[in-house]
């Protein structure tokens, strides 16, 4: 399978020019890059579990778990190890190859990290990849997670540096970049993307992708989320993203980061099958299985399998008869 040269010096003008291509030309270019680096009919499948829900001290304007927003979400304690293992086994039985665990913390305490490390090791014992999202990390905490065998750490940039302050005030954009660097320095793979529909302008979407693509190493996983409006959050009434603009962002992400998994993430319940099909054509090759994404709805696994069957797609865990000629 051929590969594409990686760049870390994309200019804003270059990225905006990609966005400005005709829809057909953009998707053709993205599909060409995708086929040069991946089986175009294979989708990596993950499951996300909220292991500690609510009462987060951050003020992210989109988040139902912020203690500053009146969303009716009840605070829950950290789940027990047996509960997490049971959920991971169920996810594996549904076809997931990676199990992601999220906790609503600004940053974990060392005592909390001990418990999460036990969960990571137990999930790895099931033969699954592991990912956690726990907020900001220090270099020392990142090293401990690496020693525990953590595969991925998720920490999204969310939006552009310029628009960031209109969404979040309790941590800075550079705080997020610092955590990504700590994770990378510890040898953990990076999962980092953003959210569309926060009220940002097209330039902000291009700047977000520029930040990600110009990191010293591209994130191995790039989740592209569509805002799921939650009553009680400041962004509940934000304008919905145009569906074709969302697909364009998937395509541009694929071109800029050709060897990264681009995940079609939150917001899929609001997308029709046709829109999801366009996202896969544009280079998305990862999704979350399961009925929930932390606190918001997600399509059921059976529904996803039916869509995969209709599109001729298969998950990484499934056998495939695709020939080598079909993926070069």
Secondary structure as GFF3:
##gff-version 3
##sequence-region A 1 328
A	DSSP	alpha_helix	12	19	.	.	.	ID=ss1
A	DSSP	alpha_helix	23	37	.	.	.	ID=ss2
A	DSSP	beta_strand	42	52	.	.	.	ID=ss3
A	DSSP	alpha_helix	81	93	.	.	.	ID=ss4
A	DSSP	beta_strand	98	103	.	.	.	ID=ss5
A	DSSP	alpha_helix	110	125	.	.	.	ID=ss6
A	DSSP	beta_strand	129	133	.	.	.	ID=ss7
A	DSSP	alpha_helix	139	147	.	.	.	ID=ss8
A	DSSP	beta_strand	152	154	.	.	.	ID=ss9
A	DSSP	alpha_helix	161	164	.	.	.	ID=ss10
A	DSSP	alpha_helix	173	185	.	.	.	ID=ss11
A	DSSP	beta_strand	189	191	.	.	.	ID=ss12
A	DSSP	beta_strand	194	196	.	.	.	ID=ss13
A	DSSP	alpha_helix	202	213	.	.	.	ID=ss14
A	DSSP	beta_strand	221	226	.	.	.	ID=ss15
A	DSSP	alpha_helix	243	256	.	.	.	ID=ss16
A	DSSP	beta_strand	261	264	.	.	.	ID=ss17
A	DSSP	three_ten_helix	268	270	.	.	.	ID=ss18
A	DSSP	alpha_helix	273	281	.	.	.	ID=ss19
A	DSSP	beta_strand	286	289	.	.	.	ID=ss20
A	DSSP	beta_strand	292	293	.	.	.	ID=ss21
A	DSSP	beta_strand	296	297	.	.	.	ID=ss22
A	DSSP	alpha_helix	301	311	.	.	.	ID=ss23
A	DSSP	beta_strand	314	315	.	.	.	ID=ss24
A	DSSP	three_ten_helix	324	327	.	.	.	ID=ss25
###
